Amino acid sequence: MDRFILILLGIMAVFSSITYLIWRVSPRVKLVKYTPTVLCLLAGVYFFYIGKTGQVHEGFADLANIILAMMFLAGFVSGLATSLIIDLIVPRFKSK
């Protein structure tokens, strides 16, 4: 369980840094930094659907798909939080 939490924290750090780097590269276009967030959401929902419906009947494949969905949804949450922090809090500090 400890390794899984470390993996989730690593994924969150990676997607937060990707979102930050995209914002640094193109600060004028606000919607570009939401791209990793949307991709993580789509992948998470896809793996959740595949795991929930049980279309693959090979051992613990459905459990693996649910775990992948949790990983992608952790990336979604961290990317969304980073994007919202960049949109809402950073302009307040720049105006001072």
C-alpha positions as a Python dict, from the first residue, in 0.01 Angstrom:
ca = {
    (1, 'M'): (0, 0, 0),
    (2, 'D'): (289, 235, 74),
    (3, 'R'): (430, 185, -275),
    (4, 'F'): (93, 258, -434),
    (5, 'I'): (68, 589, -248),
    (6, 'L'): (422, 678, -357),
    (7, 'I'): (331, 593, -716),
    (8, 'L'): (21, 815, -695),
    (9, 'L'): (228, 1100, -549),
    (10, 'G'): (481, 1056, -829),
    (11, 'I'): (208, 1066, -1092),
    (12, 'M'): (64, 1378, -931),
    (13, 'A'): (406, 1545, -934),
    (14, 'V'): (461, 1454, -1299),
    (15, 'F'): (127, 1589, -1418),
    (16, 'S'): (159, 1903, -1208),
    (17, 'S'): (500, 1972, -1358),
    (18, 'I'): (374, 1901, -1712),
    (19, 'T'): (91, 2148, -1659),
    (20, 'Y'): (332, 2408, -1519),
    (21, 'L'): (573, 2364, -1811),
    (22, 'I'): (293, 2397, -2065),
    (23, 'W'): (182, 2717, -1892),
    (24, 'R'): (539, 2850, -1905),
    (25, 'V'): (576, 2771, -2276),
    (26, 'S'): (246, 2925, -2383),
    (27, 'P'): (115, 3166, -2117),
    (28, 'R'): (-118, 3351, -2355),
    (29, 'V'): (-334, 3052, -2448),
    (30, 'K'): (-514, 2954, -2128),
    (31, 'L'): (-682, 2636, -2250),
    (32, 'V'): (-361, 2461, -2358),
    (33, 'K'): (-260, 2386, -2000),
    (34, 'Y'): (-580, 2186, -1950),
    (35, 'T'): (-479, 1935, -2221),
    (36, 'P'): (-304, 1685, -1987),
    (37, 'T'): (-598, 1714, -1748),
    (38, 'V'): (-853, 1628, -2016),
    (39, 'L'): (-641, 1341, -2148),
    (40, 'C'): (-606, 1196, -1797),
    (41, 'L'): (-979, 1224, -1740),
    (42, 'L'): (-1056, 1047, -2068),
    (43, 'A'): (-804, 769, -2001),
    (44, 'G'): (-927, 728, -1642),
    (45, 'V'): (-1290, 701, -1748),
    (46, 'Y'): (-1195, 457, -2023),
    (47, 'F'): (-1002, 225, -1791),
    (48, 'F'): (-1276, 250, -1529),
    (49, 'Y'): (-1536, 151, -1788),
    (50, 'I'): (-1326, -139, -1914),
    (51, 'G'): (-1261, -259, -1560),
    (52, 'K'): (-1622, -219, -1448),
    (53, 'T'): (-1782, -395, -1742),
    (54, 'G'): (-1534, -683, -1729),
    (55, 'Q'): (-1487, -714, -2104),
    (56, 'V'): (-1147, -877, -2058),
    (57, 'H'): (-1186, -1219, -1898),
    (58, 'E'): (-822, -1291, -1815),
    (59, 'G'): (-741, -1327, -1448),
    (60, 'F'): (-711, -998, -1265),
    (61, 'A'): (-724, -775, -1573),
    (62, 'D'): (-1034, -595, -1447),
    (63, 'L'): (-857, -513, -1119),
    (64, 'A'): (-555, -384, -1311),
    (65, 'N'): (-781, -161, -1520),
    (66, 'I'): (-942, -14, -1206),
    (67, 'I'): (-596, 57, -1062),
    (68, 'L'): (-492, 225, -1387),
    (69, 'A'): (-810, 432, -1371),
    (70, 'M'): (-720, 546, -1019),
    (71, 'M'): (-373, 644, -1137),
    (72, 'F'): (-504, 845, -1429),
    (73, 'L'): (-769, 1012, -1213),
    (74, 'A'): (-496, 1112, -965),
    (75, 'G'): (-316, 1276, -1258),
    (76, 'F'): (-642, 1447, -1352),
    (77, 'V'): (-691, 1588, -1002),
    (78, 'S'): (-334, 1716, -975),
    (79, 'G'): (-337, 1870, -1322),
    (80, 'L'): (-671, 2037, -1257),
    (81, 'A'): (-555, 2172, -920),
    (82, 'T'): (-236, 2308, -1074),
    (83, 'S'): (-427, 2472, -1360),
    (84, 'L'): (-674, 2634, -1123),
    (85, 'I'): (-394, 2760, -898),
    (86, 'I'): (-222, 2910, -1201),
    (87, 'D'): (-546, 3073, -1319),
    (88, 'L'): (-673, 3202, -985),
    (89, 'I'): (-380, 3266, -752),
    (90, 'V'): (-84, 3360, -973),
    (91, 'P'): (-252, 3672, -1124),
    (92, 'R'): (-310, 3806, -771),
    (93, 'F'): (62, 3789, -695),
    (94, 'K'): (156, 3949, -1028),
    (95, 'S'): (-76, 4245, -973),
    (96, 'K'): (98, 4343, -647),
}
